[in-house]
């Protein structure tokens, strides 16, 4: 499998990995899509406005909400990515679970 930096590839998930390190890598790759990035930015902005602040020990304490999980790993899920040299090792590390076109 040759992945050229500077190209756009479509990645299809053949199997959901059992190990958490591979699941995290796939979720991170899926979050790199421009459409997912827009959703995450919009949600993060809204989450920043809704933080609860209170005084605690004489200082302002902010109780931040947890980050939203937007991507879902499921067999047959596919996504497109613009390949940069930094993500080539990540794609190669999960190559046994995905098909790259």
Secondary structure, DSSP 8 states (H G I E B T S, - for coil): ----TTSEEEEEESS--SSHHHHHHHHHHHTTSHHHHHHHHHHHHHHHHT-EEEEETTEEEEE-----------TT-EEEEE--TTTHHHHHHTTTTEEE-
